C-alpha cells in the first residue's frame, strides 16, 4: 500500500529503553529488607518483564553482585510462578496478564518502576521477590481432589456433564494459583483462590461424593493458614490474570453453609447435583 498506509501484520519498530528500577532486596525471611535502585539499560520494548530482569541480573553478576531472586517457570502465563507487585499492582498494569507475559512496550523510555514481592503474612518472603506460597498447596491438599477410581482414560461421554456446568467448571479451573488475589486484597484474603479450587470440582458429577467434606476442609485450612476474610473489595477479581469471577466466592459460601447445616442435622437441600 502506498501513501504510508500500514501493511497487514506490521508492528511498530523495536524501541531500546533505559529504565530505573526500585527493587525490594531481602536476603532471607529474617532480614528486614529494603529497596535498592538499579539502572536497566539496553532494554528492548519487545522483551517480557522477566527477560528485562534477566538482563539486569546479567549485569549484576558481571559486577560480582548478587542477582535479584524471582520466581519463574513456564514463562507462558500458565504456571503462576511469576507473581510480583509492579508499581503497586499485582503482575503489573495490564489486566488479565501475568508478569511473564507483560511486555516492556507497556512502559515508556525513562520510566521508574517499583518491584516488590507479594505482601501477605501467609506468604512469607524467602528472598527478594520470592515468597513461600506453600499455604496454597496445603489448602488444595485439604480437599482439592476426588477419590473416584481413574484407571485408564475413560470414554469422554461416559458421564454426561451439562455444557453450562462444564463451561463454569473450566472457568474456575483456569486459576493458576499465582497468589495475585491475596496480594491485591486489602485483607490478604485467599477466598478467590479457594473458591475456584472448590468450584471446579464441585460443579462436576465426579466431584459430588466429597462436595461437603471438600468445602469444609479447604475453608478450614484457608483459615488456619492465616489468610484474611473477604469484605467484597473485588480487588481479587481485578488483579487475577485469568479473570476468575468473584461469583465463585458466593458459590463456595453457599456450599459451605449447606455443608455446615448438614453437619448439624438440618435439611441440606441443594447439596446434590451440579448447580
Secondary structure by P-SEA (a helix, b strand, c coil): cccccccccccccccccccccbbbbbcccccbbbbbbbbbccccccccaaaaaaaaaaaaaaaccccbbbbbcccccccccccccccccccccccccccccccccccccbbbbbbbcccccccccccccccccaaaaaaaaaccccccccccccccccbbbbaaaaaaaaaaaccccccccccccccccaaaaaaaaacccccccccccaaaaaaaaaaaaaaaabbbbbcccccccccccccccaaaaaaaaaaaaaaaaaaaccccccccccc
